[in-house]
């Protein structure tokens, strides 16, 4: 008898939790609880591309060689995969922006200053402020990287 009641209760639970989409209608207004596709594919909607802005911080000039320095990029990949990956992906938005093709939107100086000096950048740089707003005020924390580490991460991002 207990097995019968258990099976009956389990069956009732399964029927009541069916996969049907719930809708409410009120005088021509429809509420659809179906998940819709987000606009995550759109890149930095309100943030302009600015290759002239060098940001605020110690880096005033960065020059890249024509070819990517593989050793330096490997070191940067290690740093990126240890520290940056918590908030950034290369090809999709996360807590922070996707970093693939970052040099099509930002100058190398700006990128390195953001890595080295995010506190001041978020307070003083207009692009950093716009990104902060775009990403729901998720503050980039200062990871206290050296200029050498930041340069390695910048080199890693060159071919991404």
N, C-alpha and C positions, 0 to 999 in steps of 0.2 A: 504494500500500500504506500509506504514511504517513497519507494522508487517511482511509482506512478505519479504521485504528487510532485516529486522533484522534476520528472520529465515534463509534466504539464506546466509547471512554473517556468522551466527553462524555455519551453516552446513559446509561452506567452511573452516572455522577455524578448525573445528573438523577433517575434512578430511586431511587438511595440517599438523596437529599435530598428525597424527596417530602413533601408537606404533611400527612402523616398524623400524628395526635396520638399521642404515645408515652405508654404507661401501664405502670406496674409494679404487680404485685399481690403482697402478702405476707400470707398468713393473714388475709384479710378486710380488710386495710388497703390503701387505694387512694391512689396518688400521681397527681394530675392536674396536668400541667404547662401546662394551658390557663390563660391570663391571666384573672383574675377582676376584676370591677368593684370599684374601690376605694371607700373611704368618703369620698372627697374632697368629695362634695356636702354632707356633714354639716358644719355650721359650728361650729368651736371647741368640740369635744365636751366637754372638761373645764373650759372657761373660762366662768365665770358672767357674765351681763349685769350691769353695775354702772354706773348713770348718776350715782351720787352721788360716786364716786371721782374726785377731780380730779388725781390723780397727784402726782409729786414734781418740782418744778422752778419756774421763774420765773412761770409763768402761774397766777394765782389766780382770775381771772374773765374769761370771754369772753361777750360778748353778740352774738347775731346779729340783724340786722334781719329784718323779715318776709320781704322779697324778697332773693334772692341778688344780690349785687353782681357784675354781669357782667364788669366790667373786672378786678376783683380775682380772680374765678374764672378768667378767662382767663390771668392771670399765674400763678395756682396750677396750672392745667393745664399750662402750659409747664414749670414746675418739676417737677411730678409726672412728666411725660413725659420729662424729662431725667434725673432722679435716682431717683425712687421706682419707676419701672416695671421696674427691674432685679430687684426682689424682690416687688413687689406688682402685682396686677391688680385691676381694679374688681370683676369678677364671678366670679373663681375663686381658689382657694388656689394659691399658688406657694411660693416660699421663705418668704414671710410671708403673713398673712391677706388675704382679699379685703376691699376697703375700701368696697364698695358698702353703703350703709345703716349705716355705722360709728356714726352718731349714735343709732341705735336700740340700740346695745350699750355705747357709751362716751360720756362727757361731752366737750364741746368742749375743756375745759381739759385733760382727760386726753390727748386726741389731740394737742393742741399741745405739751404737756409731753413726750410720747413722741417727737415730731418733733424738738424742741429739745434734749432731755436723755435720750436713750435709755440712756446708760451708767448713770446713777444710777437711772433707772426700772427697768432690768432687775435691779438689785441690791436695791432697796428696795420697789418697788410690787408688791403681791400679784398683781394682774391681769397685769402685765408678766412676772412670774416664771412664771405659769401659761401664758401665751402662749409664752414661751421653751421651756418643757417640751413644749407641744403641737406646736411647730414644730421638734422635734429639735435644740434648743439652737442654732438659727440666730440669731446675735446681730445685732440691728439696729445698724448703724454710725452714728455721729454724722456727719451731713453738714455740720455747722457752718453751718446756715441761720440767717438773722436772724429775729427775731420777726415782722417784716413778711413775709418769705418763708413762714414757717410759717402765718401768718394767711391768706395767699393760698391755700396748699394746703388749709387747713381750709375755706375758702370754696368752693373747687373741689369738695371732697368732700360738701358739703351737698346737692347735687341729684343725687348718684350713688347 
